[in-house]
Amino acid sequence: MKALKPKLRPRMNKRIVMAISGVLGFIFFIFYLMLTSFNLTNLIFAMVGAFMIVIIPYTIYTYRRVGRLRKMEERFPDFLRDILSGVKAGMTLPKAIIHCSNIDYGELTPEVRRMAIQLSWAIPFPKVIKDFEERVGESSFLKKGAVVLLQCFRSGGDVAAVLESTIENMMQIKKIEKEKQSVLSQQVITIFMVQAVFIVILIMVYKLFMPLLTSFYAFKSAQLPITVIDPAEAVDHFKTLFLITLLLSSVTNGIIIGKTKEGKAIMGTKYAIYLIIISLVAYTIFILPRTIEVKCELPETFFPKGGDIDLKCQFLMDASPMRGLLLNLTLTGKGFNYTKVVVTDEDGKIREIVKAPTIPGNYTLKVEGIYVSRTGEKIPVKKEVWIEVG
């Protein structure tokens, strides 16, 4: 008989994958916090990023492993059918498996050749089948097939009839599984739609109702029996709450999909990652950005030469006054350049009277500065007004 040479694919070690991804996730977590201002939102982003770095390699490994097992399951009835042909030709089960090692079964081929090699080395048949059962232990389909082979070897009898019945049952099982996957795929789309609707609702709540909440918190004149907090602080709390809610719903829906479609909650990590990415993109675009509002008022846009320009401005961030904001107020045009440093008051307002130039023409009145929020964010602020002097 021709010597069998092992052509087995090296299998990736799950522990090594988790160890490497864990170290990379920890490094990302530390560097993200070092490069950004420390607040709850950035902490959550750092945790989510680290989680993604850890879980994505594991998810890829798991899905490759499961995909390989499913391809093996697809070809296992063919393997049994060839064993059946060998048995009908007068071969024993071990010789039939050795004979099948020359046939290509796709992903199942390395396992068949491994069993054939062990049998050619005079390793007992039950030991060979038990080893195969341990290697494919994540697949109940393959385990049941291995049990059938082992029982046929031990009990004897009409092995061909047992194998024929087993093959027929396996084909029926795979057919039912395909029909089930087709039906459950519609449920997966439904859950994705539910998550999308949930994201839209949160964005609408933020866009429509957040100004009402900030107005309530900013209402200082009322004698309320509660502590009125800063509007920006209230908005930050709600942004963080929305972020946590989106992440929890994404993970929960992903687990539901995995349990429903794949039969294992851990298989929902792929769908959870998709939902987290979609949710974070929507959050980053529609909820995370600061809302900067600059209101400047002038009694008119035309001023006489040397007259007074009465400038009133208010600076708001998320409907909260930008208190203590240092601004450069400049009036430029036709060789004229006037600069002054002003500071906003408790209501985020400034009022300055600037002398108009004595040379007629069009001029630019500009206020700009950098606002440092309570979380350490540096936010550029700029407003330009065009005036005419004559």
GIZIZI-V953952 format. One record per backbone hydrogen bond with DSSP energy under -0.5 kcal/mol. NH is the residue of the N-H (numbers start at 1). CO is the residue of the C=O. If there is no record, write none. Layout:
NH;CO  NH;CO
//
This chain:
14;12  17;13  18;14  19;15  20;16  21;17  22;18  23;19  24;20  25;21  26;22  27;23  28;24  29;25  30;26  31;27  32;28  33;29  34;30  35;31  36;32  39;37  43;39  44;40  45;41  46;42  47;43  48;44  49;45  50;46  51;47  52;48  53;49  54;50  55;51  56;52  57;53  58;54  59;55  60;56  61;57  62;58  63;59  64;60  65;61  66;62  67;63  68;64  69;65  70;66  71;67  72;68  73;69  74;70  75;71  76;72  77;73  79;75  80;76  81;77  82;78  83;79  84;80  85;81  86;82  87;83  88;84  89;85  90;87  91;86  96;92  97;93  98;94  99;95  100;96  101;97  101;98  102;99  103;100  105;103  108;105  109;106  112;108  113;109  114;110  115;111  116;112  117;113  118;114  119;115  120;116  121;117  122;119  123;118  128;124  129;125  130;126  131;127  132;128  133;129  134;130  135;131  136;132  137;134  139;136  140;138  143;139  144;140  145;141  146;142  147;143  148;144  149;145  150;146  151;147  152;148  153;149  154;150  155;151  156;152  159;157  162;158  163;159  164;160  165;161  166;162  167;163  168;164  169;165  170;166  171;167  172;168  173;169  174;170  175;171  176;172  177;173  178;174  179;175  180;176  181;177  182;178  183;179  184;180  185;181  186;182  186;183  187;183  188;184  189;185  190;186  191;187  192;188  193;189  194;190  195;191  196;192  197;193  198;194  199;195  200;196  201;197  202;198  203;199  204;200  205;201  206;202  207;203  208;204  209;204  209;205  210;205  210;206  213;209  214;210  215;211  216;212  217;213  218;214  219;215  219;216  220;218  224;222  228;226  229;227  234;230  235;231  236;232  237;233  238;234  239;235  240;236  241;237  242;238  243;239  244;240  245;241  246;242  247;243  248;244  249;245  250;246  251;247  252;248  253;249  254;250  255;251  256;252  257;253  258;254  259;255  260;256  261;257  262;257  262;258  263;258  264;258  267;264  268;265  269;266  270;267  272;268  273;269  274;270  275;271  276;272  277;273  278;274  279;275  280;276  281;277  282;278  283;279  284;280  285;281  286;282  287;283  288;283  289;284  292;290  293;291  293;316  295;293  295;314  296;294  297;312  299;310  303;388  306;357  307;304  309;354  310;308  311;309  311;352  312;297  313;350  314;295  315;348  316;293  316;314  317;320  318;291  320;317  322;315  323;321  324;344  325;322  326;324  327;342  328;368  329;327  329;340  330;328  330;366  331;338  332;364  333;336  336;333  338;331  340;329  342;327  342;340  344;325  345;349  348;345  350;313  352;311  354;309  354;352  356;307  360;358  361;389  363;387  364;332  365;363  365;385  366;330  366;364  367;383  368;328  369;381  371;379  372;370  373;371  373;377  376;373  379;371  379;377  380;378  381;369  383;367  385;365  387;363  388;301  389;361  390;303
//
